[in-house]
Amino acid sequence: MSGLLRSRSRVPGRVLGFVIVFALMCTDGVMAQGVQESQEQRRSREPQGQKEPVEPIAVGLSDVERLALQNNEGYRLSLLAYENACLELDRVSAENISQPSVIRLKKAESDRNSASRQVEVAKRDLILEADSAYYAVISSGEKVKIQEESLRQAEESLRIVKLKFDAGFASKLDVENAELEVTQAASDLRTARNDREIAILQIRRICGLPLRGDILPKDSAEPVTLDVDLEKALTAALKGRPEILDANEALAIAELQVKHSDNDYTPALLKKIYKNQLEQAKLKVVDASRAVEAQVRNLYISQEDARARMETSAKAIKSAEENLRVARLRYQHGLDVAQTLLAARVNLTRARLAALQAVMDYNLAVTRLYNYVGWQVGQDAGAD
């Protein structure tokens, strides 16, 4: 009886073993199926057709301007507007054969000329935008280099402070401040790299290029070597600015209206209106000329101020570099505190960034002046 009981007591154990084995087999199958499903899900989430890496494009200032003029939609719209004005002049000229009207024909010609000048304005604006974007890429790339050097110097300062701390000549607070400087320098470097990415996106948009890929400027962060003669700039602007040409053509039309209304069959009221319009046109010519002259002088002053700041900032870099060298030596020999060393590094970084900004400000100031006057960057001032 006891043997039977022992035999019966072993049966549940064997059954339990089979159950466990069966459960494990089922579990393995479920797990295998789950692994397979998870792999399939991961594959389904992976982007299909990974994009090929885009080769960086090396461009110079003239390349950027050329690409912008080829691909920019706004500039192409101005060309279509000019084409439409030419067609309108052809229509008026054809109608003028059967219904002569000197004034209407003159207005159509003026509209055509104005549309032509608007093409030039759109071209200048686009070139200025492209040049600004190009200098922004150069500037942002240089800022990355400055911040990389700043991070390296911060890490070197931290190493020196730690050595002093291990030797018992620096406090824990000094180490924490040096570590904070490294963290801040790393953050500034990330910001500089992000700014460069934004600058690259901007120039690619202006040039009509795909938004992916790097841009490698052919030029460096050096000041442009262009001399500006104020009198030549004033002469060129007063001769060729579109707003002055528009005002002069409007004056010519107003004078023509007064001349053709000087007869017995034109109503007296209409004569007064034409004379009033003539006086307005004369004032607009004077106002346009004064506005252009003022703008040229403002742009000239801006580039002179930028030139002075550029020269001052270059001297500031030398001073900051020497201060950092002296601060490092003094700290290593126990003649100064860690905060002085850390502050000297920060001041050098600021001086380098200020000098870079001064150069870019000067380049843009000269570019804006040349653009407003109608000269091309790289052409001698006043050259035809």
C-alpha positions as CSV (number, residue, x, y, z in Angstrom):
1,M,0.0,0.0,0.0
2,S,2.8,2.4,0.9
3,G,4.5,1.4,-2.4
4,L,1.4,2.2,-4.3
5,L,1.2,5.5,-2.6
6,R,4.9,6.2,-3.4
7,S,4.2,5.2,-7.0
8,R,1.2,7.6,-7.2
9,S,3.2,10.3,-5.6
10,R,5.8,10.1,-8.4
11,V,3.2,10.4,-11.1
12,P,2.5,14.1,-10.5
13,G,6.2,14.8,-10.6
14,R,6.6,13.2,-14.0
15,V,3.4,15.0,-15.3
16,L,4.7,18.2,-13.9
17,G,8.0,17.7,-15.7
18,F,6.2,17.1,-19.0
19,V,4.1,20.2,-18.3
20,I,7.2,22.3,-17.6
21,V,9.0,21.0,-20.7
22,F,5.9,21.7,-22.8
23,A,5.6,25.2,-21.4
24,L,9.2,25.9,-22.1
25,M,8.8,24.7,-25.7
26,C,5.7,26.9,-26.1
27,T,7.5,29.8,-24.5
28,D,10.5,29.4,-26.8
29,G,8.2,29.4,-29.8
30,V,6.4,32.5,-28.6
31,M,9.7,34.2,-27.8
32,A,11.1,33.2,-31.2
33,Q,8.0,34.5,-32.9
34,G,8.2,37.7,-30.8
35,V,11.9,38.2,-31.7
36,Q,11.0,37.7,-35.4
37,E,8.1,40.1,-35.1
38,S,10.2,42.7,-33.3
39,Q,12.9,42.4,-36.0
40,E,10.3,42.8,-38.7
41,Q,8.9,45.8,-36.9
42,R,12.3,47.4,-36.6
43,R,12.9,46.8,-40.3
44,S,9.5,48.4,-41.1
45,R,10.4,51.4,-39.0
46,E,13.8,51.9,-40.7
47,P,13.6,54.5,-43.5
48,Q,13.4,52.8,-46.9
49,G,16.0,53.8,-49.4
50,Q,18.6,55.6,-47.2
51,K,19.8,58.8,-48.9
52,E,23.2,58.8,-50.3
53,P,25.7,61.2,-48.5
54,V,25.9,64.5,-50.3
55,E,29.3,65.7,-51.3
56,P,30.3,69.2,-49.9
57,I,30.3,72.0,-52.3
58,A,33.2,74.5,-52.5
59,V,32.0,78.0,-53.5
60,G,33.3,81.5,-53.8
61,L,31.5,84.8,-53.6
62,S,31.0,84.9,-57.4
63,D,29.7,81.3,-57.4
64,V,27.1,82.1,-54.8
65,E,25.9,85.2,-56.7
66,R,25.7,83.2,-60.0
67,L,23.7,80.4,-58.4
68,A,21.3,82.8,-56.7
69,L,20.6,84.7,-60.0
70,Q,20.0,81.4,-61.8
71,N,17.7,79.8,-59.3
72,N,16.0,82.5,-57.2
73,E,12.2,82.7,-57.8
74,G,11.9,86.3,-56.8
75,Y,14.4,87.5,-59.3
76,R,12.8,85.4,-62.0
77,L,9.5,87.0,-61.2
78,S,11.0,90.5,-61.8
79,L,12.2,89.3,-65.2
80,L,8.7,88.2,-66.1
81,A,7.3,91.5,-65.0
82,Y,9.8,93.3,-67.3
83,E,8.8,91.0,-70.1
84,N,5.1,91.9,-69.5
85,A,6.0,95.6,-69.5
86,C,7.7,95.2,-72.9
87,L,4.7,93.4,-74.3
88,E,2.4,96.2,-73.0
89,L,4.6,98.8,-74.7
90,D,4.3,96.8,-78.0
91,R,0.5,96.8,-77.6
92,V,0.4,100.6,-76.9
93,S,2.7,101.2,-79.8
94,A,0.5,99.2,-82.2
95,E,-2.6,101.1,-80.9
96,N,-0.8,104.4,-81.2
97,I,-0.8,104.0,-85.0
98,S,-4.6,104.3,-85.2
99,Q,-5.1,106.3,-82.1
100,P,-2.1,108.6,-81.6
101,S,-1.3,109.6,-78.0
102,V,2.2,110.9,-77.2
103,I,1.6,110.9,-73.5
104,R,0.2,107.4,-73.4
105,L,3.1,106.1,-75.4
106,K,5.5,108.0,-73.1
107,K,3.9,106.4,-70.0
108,A,4.2,102.9,-71.5
109,E,7.9,103.5,-72.3
110,S,8.3,104.8,-68.7
111,D,6.7,101.7,-67.3
112,R,9.0,99.5,-69.4
113,N,12.0,101.4,-68.2
114,S,10.8,101.3,-64.6
115,A,10.3,97.5,-64.9
116,S,13.9,97.2,-66.3
117,R,15.2,99.2,-63.3
118,Q,13.1,96.9,-60.9
119,V,15.0,94.0,-62.4
120,E,18.2,95.7,-61.5
121,V,16.9,96.4,-58.0
122,A,15.9,92.8,-57.5
123,K,19.3,91.7,-58.8
124,R,21.1,94.0,-56.4
125,D,19.0,92.9,-53.4
126,L,19.5,89.2,-54.2
127,I,23.2,89.7,-54.6
128,L,23.4,91.5,-51.3
129,E,21.4,88.7,-49.7
130,A,23.7,86.1,-51.2
131,D,26.8,87.9,-50.2
132,S,25.5,88.3,-46.6
133,A,24.7,84.6,-46.5
134,Y,28.2,83.7,-47.8
135,Y,29.9,85.9,-45.2
136,A,27.6,84.3,-42.5
137,V,28.9,80.8,-43.5
138,I,32.5,82.1,-43.3
139,S,31.9,83.7,-39.9
140,S,30.1,80.7,-38.4
141,G,32.9,78.4,-39.5
142,E,35.5,80.7,-37.9
143,K,33.4,80.8,-34.7
144,V,33.4,77.0,-34.5
145,K,37.3,77.1,-34.7
146,I,37.4,79.8,-32.0
147,Q,35.1,77.9,-29.7
148,E,37.1,74.7,-30.3
149,E,40.2,76.4,-29.2
150,S,38.4,77.9,-26.3
151,L,37.3,74.5,-25.2
152,R,40.8,73.2,-25.5
153,Q,42.1,76.1,-23.4
154,A,39.4,75.5,-20.8
155,E,40.4,71.8,-20.5
156,E,44.0,72.8,-20.2
157,S,43.1,75.3,-17.4
158,L,41.2,72.5,-15.7
159,R,44.2,70.2,-15.9
160,I,46.4,72.9,-14.3
161,V,43.9,73.6,-11.5
162,K,43.6,69.8,-10.7
163,L,47.3,69.5,-10.5
164,K,47.4,72.4,-8.0
165,F,44.5,70.8,-6.1
166,D,46.3,67.5,-5.9
167,A,49.4,69.3,-4.5
168,G,47.2,71.1,-2.0
169,F,47.5,74.6,-3.5
170,A,44.0,74.9,-4.9
171,S,40.6,74.5,-3.4
172,K,37.7,72.3,-4.4
173,L,35.8,75.4,-5.4
174,D,38.6,76.2,-7.9
175,V,38.2,72.8,-9.4
176,E,34.4,73.2,-9.7
177,N,34.8,76.6,-11.3
178,A,37.3,75.2,-13.8
179,E,34.9,72.3,-14.6
180,L,32.1,74.8,-15.1
181,E,34.2,76.7,-17.6
182,V,34.8,73.5,-19.6
183,T,31.0,72.8,-19.5
184,Q,30.3,76.3,-20.7
185,A,32.9,76.1,-23.4
186,A,31.4,72.9,-24.7
187,S,28.0,74.4,-24.7
188,D,29.3,77.4,-26.7
189,L,30.9,75.1,-29.2
190,R,27.6,73.2,-29.7
191,T,25.8,76.6,-30.3
192,A,28.5,77.6,-32.8
193,R,28.1,74.4,-34.7
194,N,24.3,74.7,-34.8
195,D,24.7,78.3,-36.0
196,R,26.9,77.1,-38.9
197,E,24.3,74.5,-39.9
198,I,21.7,77.3,-40.0
199,A,24.0,79.5,-42.1
200,I,24.5,76.6,-44.5
201,L,20.8,76.0,-44.8
202,Q,20.2,79.7,-45.5
203,I,22.8,80.0,-48.3
204,R,21.6,76.8,-49.9
205,R,18.0,78.1,-49.9
206,I,19.1,81.4,-51.5
207,C,21.1,79.6,-54.2
208,G,18.4,77.1,-54.9
209,L,20.5,74.2,-53.9
210,P,19.4,71.0,-52.1
211,L,19.2,71.7,-48.4
212,R,21.4,68.7,-47.5
213,G,25.2,68.8,-47.6
214,D,28.0,71.0,-46.5
215,I,29.2,74.3,-48.0
216,L,33.0,75.0,-48.1
217,P,33.7,78.7,-48.7
218,K,36.8,79.3,-50.8
219,D,37.5,82.6,-48.9
220,S,38.7,83.1,-45.4
221,A,37.6,85.6,-42.7
222,E,39.9,88.4,-44.1
223,P,38.9,91.9,-44.8
224,V,38.1,92.8,-48.4
225,T,40.8,95.0,-50.0
226,L,38.6,97.7,-51.5
227,D,39.0,101.4,-51.3
228,V,36.0,103.6,-51.4
229,D,36.1,107.2,-52.8
230,L,33.1,109.1,-51.4
231,E,32.8,111.5,-54.2
232,K,32.9,108.8,-56.9
233,A,30.3,106.9,-54.9
234,L,28.0,109.9,-54.7
235,T,28.4,110.6,-58.5
236,A,27.6,107.0,-59.4
237,A,24.6,106.8,-57.1
238,L,23.1,110.1,-58.2
239,K,23.5,109.1,-61.8
240,G,22.2,105.5,-61.7
241,R,20.0,104.9,-58.6
242,P,16.5,103.6,-59.8
243,E,14.5,106.0,-57.6
244,I,16.2,109.0,-59.2
245,L,15.7,107.7,-62.7
246,D,12.1,107.0,-61.9
247,A,11.6,110.5,-60.5
248,N,13.2,112.1,-63.6
249,E,11.0,110.1,-66.0
250,A,7.9,111.1,-64.0
251,L,9.1,114.7,-64.3
252,A,9.5,114.4,-68.0
253,I,6.0,113.0,-68.4
254,A,4.6,115.8,-66.2
255,E,6.4,118.5,-68.3
256,L,5.0,116.8,-71.5
257,Q,1.4,116.9,-70.1
258,V,1.7,120.6,-69.3
259,K,3.2,121.3,-72.7
260,H,0.4,119.5,-74.6
261,S,-2.3,121.0,-72.5
262,D,-1.2,124.6,-73.4
263,N,-4.0,125.2,-75.8
264,D,-7.5,126.7,-76.0
265,Y,-9.5,123.5,-75.8
266,T,-8.0,122.0,-72.6
267,P,-10.2,122.9,-69.6
268,A,-8.6,125.4,-67.2
269,L,-9.1,123.0,-64.3
270,L,-7.2,120.2,-66.0
271,K,-4.4,122.7,-66.8
272,K,-4.1,123.5,-63.0
273,I,-4.0,119.8,-62.2
274,Y,-1.2,119.2,-64.7
275,K,0.8,122.1,-63.3
276,N,0.3,120.8,-59.8
277,Q,1.5,117.4,-60.8
278,L,4.5,119.1,-62.4
279,E,5.4,120.9,-59.2
280,Q,5.1,117.6,-57.3
281,A,7.3,115.8,-59.8
282,K,10.0,118.5,-59.4
283,L,10.0,118.2,-55.6
284,K,10.2,114.4,-55.9
285,V,13.3,114.6,-58.0
286,V,14.9,116.9,-55.3
287,D,13.7,114.6,-52.5
288,A,15.0,111.4,-54.2
289,S,18.4,113.0,-54.8
290,R,18.8,114.1,-51.2
291,A,17.7,110.7,-49.9
292,V,20.2,108.9,-52.1
293,E,23.0,111.3,-51.1
294,A,22.2,110.8,-47.4
295,Q,22.2,107.0,-47.8
296,V,25.5,107.0,-49.6
297,R,27.0,109.1,-46.8
298,N,25.5,106.8,-44.1
299,L,26.9,103.7,-45.8
300,Y,30.3,105.3,-46.2
301,I,30.4,106.3,-42.5
302,S,29.4,102.8,-41.5
303,Q,32.2,101.2,-43.4
304,E,34.7,103.7,-42.0
305,D,33.5,102.9,-38.5
306,A,33.7,99.2,-39.2
307,R,37.3,99.7,-40.4
308,A,38.3,101.4,-37.2
309,R,36.7,98.7,-35.0
310,M,38.5,96.1,-37.0
311,E,41.8,97.7,-36.4
312,T,41.1,98.1,-32.7
313,S,39.9,94.5,-32.2
314,A,43.0,93.1,-33.8
315,K,45.1,94.9,-31.1
316,A,42.7,93.6,-28.4
317,I,43.5,90.0,-29.4
318,K,47.2,90.5,-28.9
319,S,46.6,92.0,-25.5
320,A,44.2,89.2,-24.5
321,E,46.7,86.5,-25.6
322,E,49.5,88.0,-23.6
323,N,47.2,88.4,-20.6
324,L,46.3,84.7,-20.7
325,R,50.0,83.7,-21.1
326,V,50.9,85.8,-18.0
327,A,47.9,84.6,-16.0
328,R,48.8,80.9,-16.7
329,L,52.4,81.4,-15.6
330,R,51.4,83.4,-12.5
331,Y,48.9,80.7,-11.4
332,Q,51.4,77.9,-12.0
333,H,53.9,79.7,-9.7
334,G,51.3,80.5,-7.1
335,L,51.2,84.2,-7.7
336,D,47.6,84.5,-8.7
337,V,44.2,82.8,-8.1
338,A,42.4,80.4,-10.4
339,Q,39.7,82.8,-11.2
340,T,42.1,85.2,-12.9
341,L,43.3,82.4,-15.1
342,L,39.8,81.4,-16.1
343,A,38.8,85.0,-16.7
344,A,41.8,85.5,-19.0
345,R,40.7,82.6,-21.1
346,V,37.2,84.0,-21.4
347,N,38.5,87.4,-22.3
348,L,40.6,86.0,-25.1
349,T,37.7,84.1,-26.6
350,R,35.6,87.3,-26.5
351,A,38.4,89.3,-28.1
352,R,38.7,86.8,-30.9
353,L,34.9,86.7,-31.5
354,A,34.8,90.5,-31.5
355,A,37.6,90.7,-34.0
356,L,35.9,88.2,-36.3
357,Q,32.6,90.2,-36.0
358,A,34.5,93.4,-36.8
359,V,35.9,91.9,-40.0
360,M,32.5,90.6,-41.1
361,D,30.9,93.9,-40.3
362,Y,33.5,95.7,-42.4
363,N,33.1,93.3,-45.3
364,L,29.3,93.7,-45.2
365,A,29.5,97.5,-44.9
366,V,31.7,97.7,-48.0
367,T,29.4,95.2,-49.8
368,R,26.3,97.3,-49.0
369,L,27.9,100.5,-50.2
370,Y,29.1,98.9,-53.4
371,N,25.7,97.3,-53.9
372,Y,23.8,100.6,-53.3
373,V,26.0,102.6,-55.7
374,G,25.8,99.9,-58.4
375,W,29.4,98.7,-58.3
376,Q,30.5,95.1,-58.2
377,V,32.6,93.8,-55.4
378,G,36.0,93.3,-56.9
379,Q,35.7,96.1,-59.4
380,D,37.6,99.3,-58.9
381,A,35.5,102.1,-57.4
382,G,34.2,104.2,-60.2
383,A,35.3,101.8,-63.0
384,D,32.9,101.4,-65.8
